[in-house]
Amino acid sequence: MEDIMENKAIFTSVVRVKGNNKYKVVPVRSSEEVDKSLWIEISKVLSRIYVSVPIKLGSIICKNVLNTGIDIISSRNIDKA
């Protein structure tokens, strides 16, 4: 019998950045574990997003992604350059 928790994990990806010549993307992660069956759809949502600098560690990049109640948050600080 398959354990339900095996199908969930923290989702990680990158989102494109506007306004910084050194960094073109910022690493992001989900605020909670996400069902792996949603990862492709979340990736499609994030592929359409650009974020402007400055970006602070822990900033919400996408709130309530796919109405899951889970936020996508920044994993890095990026300042204006």
Residue pairs with C-beta under 8 A, 6 or more apart in sequence:
7 35
7 36
7 37
8 33
8 34
8 35
8 36
9 33
9 34
9 36
10 29
10 30
10 32
10 33
10 34
11 29
11 30
11 34
11 38
11 39
11 42
11 72
12 27
12 28
12 29
12 30
12 75
13 27
13 28
13 29
13 42
13 43
13 46
13 72
14 25
14 26
14 27
14 28
14 46
15 25
15 26
15 28
15 46
15 49
15 50
15 51
15 61
15 72
16 24
16 25
16 49
16 50
16 51
17 23
17 24
17 25
17 26
17 50
17 51
17 52
17 53
17 55
17 78
18 50
18 51
18 52
18 53
19 52
19 53
19 80
20 53
20 78
20 79
20 80
20 81
21 81
22 81
23 78
23 81
26 51
26 55
26 61
26 74
26 75
26 76
26 78
27 74
27 75
27 76
28 46
28 61
28 72
28 73
28 74
28 75
29 72
29 73
29 75
30 42
30 65
30 70
30 71
30 72
30 73
31 70
31 71
31 72
31 73
32 70
34 42
34 68
34 70
38 66
38 68
41 66
42 65
42 66
42 72
45 62
45 65
45 66
46 61
46 62
46 72
49 61
49 62
51 61
51 74
53 78
53 79
53 80
53 81
54 77
54 78
54 79
54 80
55 74
55 76
55 77
55 78
56 74
56 77
57 74
57 75
57 76
57 77
58 73
58 74
59 73
59 74
60 71
60 72
60 73
61 71
61 72
61 73
61 74
62 71
62 72
63 71
64 70
64 71
65 71
65 72
